[in-house]
């Protein structure tokens, strides 16, 4: 008998736990021969094992699509950043991983600090529907938001349209800067992205069990080990929930 097998009917009504996996954020998951691999996939598989059910992966290119899959009940469990705009229809856990959001500019840019970005005439490229899109849409008062179709496409879109700033996951921007050259990150970060899990909000027993499960996985070292196993640097395990 699996520890959470009594929840299986609520958590996985189709008989399989359908995981909504966003491969637009390489810190969490990437495409693989099995569909996807990463810390979020590992967590989802471990939770399914507790339920005593098999896993079905729904691999999606953006966070927005991943959120919508859970909200529309096409998926049973998703992995995405906590944001007020995503709370409708979804019950979140506390975060399991913290990721920094950073700004990238061209080497010749006069911008030297995060505080200088929010000015008239500055265009900031973001991945449509990403956590930093939602955050910066609220926070930036003078700069203009320009949306790339996906997070991995941000730097390419930034270069093609001649914008002043690209915004995204720090590690992803660092990789693009090293690969392309002529680019640099502004020091520090503009936000901390809290990556959590979520289920449809009409499954209260599942949500409660998932919250406890995430805390156990953080405290017991599972999340840290998964990050190390997948070669992820720059992300940190979130602290215990308050």
C-alpha positions as CSV (number, residue, x, y, z in Angstrom):
1,X,0.0,0.0,0.0
2,X,1.5,3.4,-1.0
3,X,1.4,6.1,1.6
4,X,-1.1,8.3,-0.3
5,X,-3.0,5.7,-2.2
6,X,-6.3,6.8,-0.7
7,X,-6.0,10.1,-2.5
8,X,-5.4,8.6,-6.0
9,X,-9.0,9.0,-7.1
10,X,-9.0,12.7,-6.4
11,X,-5.4,13.4,-7.4
12,X,-5.4,11.4,-10.6
13,X,-8.9,10.9,-11.8
14,X,-7.9,9.4,-15.1
15,X,-5.8,6.7,-13.3
16,X,-2.5,8.4,-14.2
17,X,-1.0,11.5,-12.7
18,X,-0.8,14.0,-15.6
19,X,2.2,16.3,-15.0
20,X,2.3,19.7,-16.8
21,X,6.0,20.2,-17.5
22,X,7.3,23.6,-18.7
23,X,10.5,23.1,-20.7
24,X,10.8,26.8,-21.3
25,X,12.7,27.1,-18.0
26,X,15.8,24.9,-18.1
27,X,16.3,25.2,-14.4
28,X,13.2,23.0,-13.9
29,X,13.0,20.7,-16.9
30,X,14.3,20.1,-20.5
31,X,13.2,17.8,-23.3
32,X,14.7,14.3,-23.2
33,X,14.2,10.9,-24.8
34,X,11.5,10.2,-22.2
35,X,9.7,13.4,-22.9
36,X,11.3,15.6,-20.3
37,X,13.8,15.4,-17.4
38,X,14.6,17.7,-14.5
39,X,13.9,18.5,-10.9
40,X,10.2,19.1,-11.6
41,X,9.8,15.8,-13.4
42,X,11.6,14.0,-10.5
43,X,9.3,15.6,-8.0
44,X,6.2,14.7,-10.0
45,X,7.3,11.1,-10.4
46,X,8.0,10.8,-6.7
47,X,4.6,12.1,-5.8
48,X,2.9,9.7,-8.2
49,X,4.8,6.9,-6.6
50,X,3.4,7.9,-3.2
51,X,-0.1,7.8,-4.8
52,X,0.6,4.5,-6.4
53,X,-0.2,5.6,-9.9
54,X,1.7,6.0,-13.2
55,X,2.8,9.3,-14.6
56,X,1.8,10.9,-17.9
57,X,3.9,13.8,-19.1
58,X,2.3,16.8,-20.8
59,X,5.4,18.7,-22.0
60,X,4.8,22.3,-22.9
61,X,7.0,25.1,-24.1
62,X,5.9,28.0,-21.9
63,X,4.9,28.6,-18.3
64,X,1.6,30.1,-19.4
65,X,0.6,27.0,-21.2
66,X,1.7,24.9,-18.2
67,X,-0.5,26.9,-15.9
68,X,-3.5,26.8,-18.2
69,X,-3.2,23.0,-18.5
70,X,-3.7,22.6,-14.7
71,X,-6.4,25.3,-14.6
72,X,-8.4,23.6,-17.3
73,X,-7.9,20.2,-15.7
74,X,-6.0,18.8,-18.7
75,X,-3.2,18.2,-16.2
76,X,-3.3,17.2,-12.5
77,X,-0.1,18.7,-11.3
78,X,2.0,21.5,-12.6
79,X,5.3,23.3,-11.8
80,X,5.4,27.0,-12.1
81,X,6.3,30.2,-10.3
82,X,4.0,31.6,-7.7
83,X,2.2,34.8,-8.9
84,X,-1.1,36.5,-7.9
85,X,-2.4,36.3,-11.5
86,X,-2.0,32.5,-11.4
87,X,-3.9,31.8,-8.2
88,X,-7.3,31.6,-9.8
89,X,-8.3,27.9,-10.1
90,X,-5.0,26.6,-8.7
91,X,-3.9,25.6,-5.2
92,X,-0.2,26.2,-4.8
93,X,2.4,24.7,-2.4
94,X,5.2,26.8,-0.9
95,X,8.2,27.1,-3.2
96,X,10.7,24.3,-3.6
97,X,13.3,26.2,-5.6
98,X,14.3,29.9,-5.7
99,X,15.7,31.3,-9.0
100,X,17.0,34.8,-9.7
101,X,15.5,37.1,-12.4
102,X,18.1,39.3,-14.1
103,X,18.5,41.9,-16.8
104,X,20.8,41.5,-19.8
105,X,22.1,44.3,-22.0
106,X,24.6,44.8,-24.8
107,X,28.2,45.6,-23.8
108,X,27.8,49.2,-25.2
109,X,24.7,49.9,-23.2
110,X,24.8,52.9,-20.8
111,X,22.8,50.9,-18.3
112,X,24.8,49.8,-15.3
113,X,22.3,49.0,-12.6
114,X,18.8,47.4,-12.3
115,X,17.4,50.7,-11.0
116,X,18.2,52.4,-14.3
117,X,16.0,50.1,-16.4
118,X,12.6,51.7,-15.6
119,X,12.9,54.8,-17.7
120,X,11.1,56.2,-20.7
121,X,12.5,54.9,-24.0
122,X,13.7,51.6,-22.5
123,X,12.2,48.4,-24.0
124,X,12.4,45.3,-21.9
125,X,12.0,41.9,-23.7
126,X,10.4,39.1,-21.6
127,X,9.0,35.7,-22.3
128,X,5.2,36.0,-22.7
129,X,3.3,34.7,-19.7
130,X,6.5,34.0,-17.7
131,X,6.8,34.9,-14.0
132,X,9.0,37.9,-14.8
133,X,6.5,39.0,-17.4
134,X,3.8,39.1,-14.8
135,X,6.1,40.8,-12.2
136,X,7.5,43.4,-14.5
137,X,4.2,44.2,-16.0
138,X,3.1,45.3,-12.5
139,X,6.4,46.9,-11.4
140,X,7.7,48.8,-14.4
141,X,6.0,52.2,-14.7
142,X,8.0,53.9,-17.5
143,X,9.8,51.2,-19.5
144,X,8.0,49.4,-22.3
145,X,7.4,45.6,-22.1
146,X,8.1,43.6,-25.3
147,X,7.0,40.0,-25.3
148,X,8.9,37.2,-27.0
149,X,6.9,34.0,-27.7
150,X,8.8,31.9,-25.2
151,X,11.4,32.4,-22.5
152,X,14.2,30.6,-24.4
153,X,13.6,33.0,-27.3
154,X,14.0,36.2,-25.3
155,X,17.6,37.0,-26.1
156,X,17.2,36.2,-29.8
157,X,14.1,38.5,-29.9
158,X,16.0,41.2,-28.0
159,X,18.7,41.2,-30.6
160,X,16.4,41.1,-33.5
161,X,14.2,44.0,-32.4
162,X,17.0,46.1,-31.1
163,X,15.5,46.5,-27.6
164,X,17.6,47.9,-24.7
165,X,17.1,45.1,-22.1
166,X,16.3,41.4,-22.0
167,X,14.9,40.0,-18.8
168,X,14.8,36.4,-17.6
169,X,16.2,33.6,-15.5
170,X,19.7,34.6,-14.6
171,X,21.3,31.2,-15.6
172,X,19.6,31.2,-19.0
173,X,20.8,34.7,-19.7
174,X,24.3,33.9,-18.6
175,X,24.4,31.0,-21.0
176,X,23.1,33.1,-23.9
177,X,25.7,35.8,-23.1
178,X,28.5,33.4,-23.1
179,X,27.4,31.7,-26.3
180,X,26.7,34.9,-28.3
181,X,29.2,37.4,-26.9
182,X,28.9,41.2,-26.8
183,X,26.4,41.0,-23.9
184,X,26.5,41.4,-20.2
185,X,24.2,41.0,-17.2
186,X,23.4,43.9,-14.9
187,X,24.7,43.2,-11.3
188,X,22.4,41.5,-8.9
189,X,18.8,40.6,-9.6
190,X,15.4,42.3,-10.0
191,X,13.4,39.6,-8.4
192,X,13.5,36.1,-6.8
193,X,11.3,33.7,-8.7
194,X,9.6,31.2,-6.3
195,X,9.1,27.9,-8.2
196,X,6.3,25.9,-6.7
197,X,3.8,23.1,-7.6
198,X,0.1,23.4,-8.0
199,X,-3.1,21.4,-8.5
200,X,-6.6,22.3,-9.4
201,X,-8.2,24.1,-6.5
202,X,-11.1,21.7,-6.3
203,X,-8.8,18.9,-4.9
204,X,-8.3,20.0,-1.3
205,X,-7.0,16.7,0.0
206,X,-4.4,16.5,-2.8
207,X,-3.3,20.0,-2.2
208,X,-2.8,19.4,1.5
209,X,-0.8,16.2,0.8
210,X,1.3,17.9,-1.9
211,X,2.2,20.8,0.4
212,X,3.4,18.3,3.1
213,X,5.2,16.3,0.4
214,X,7.1,19.4,-0.9
215,X,8.3,20.3,2.6
216,X,9.5,16.7,3.1
217,X,11.4,16.7,-0.2
218,X,13.1,20.0,0.7
219,X,14.0,19.0,4.2
220,X,15.1,15.5,3.3
221,X,17.5,16.6,0.6
222,X,15.6,15.3,-2.4
223,X,15.3,18.7,-4.1
224,X,19.0,19.5,-3.5
225,X,20.0,16.1,-4.9
226,X,17.9,16.5,-7.9
227,X,19.4,19.9,-8.7
228,X,22.9,18.4,-8.4
229,X,22.0,15.3,-10.5
230,X,20.7,17.5,-13.3
231,X,23.7,19.8,-13.2
232,X,21.8,22.9,-12.2
233,X,23.8,25.7,-10.7
234,X,22.6,29.1,-9.4
235,X,19.2,27.8,-8.1
236,X,18.7,27.2,-4.4
237,X,16.4,25.0,-2.4
238,X,13.6,27.2,-0.9
239,X,13.5,27.5,2.9
240,X,10.8,25.7,4.9
241,X,7.3,27.1,4.6
242,X,6.3,29.6,7.3
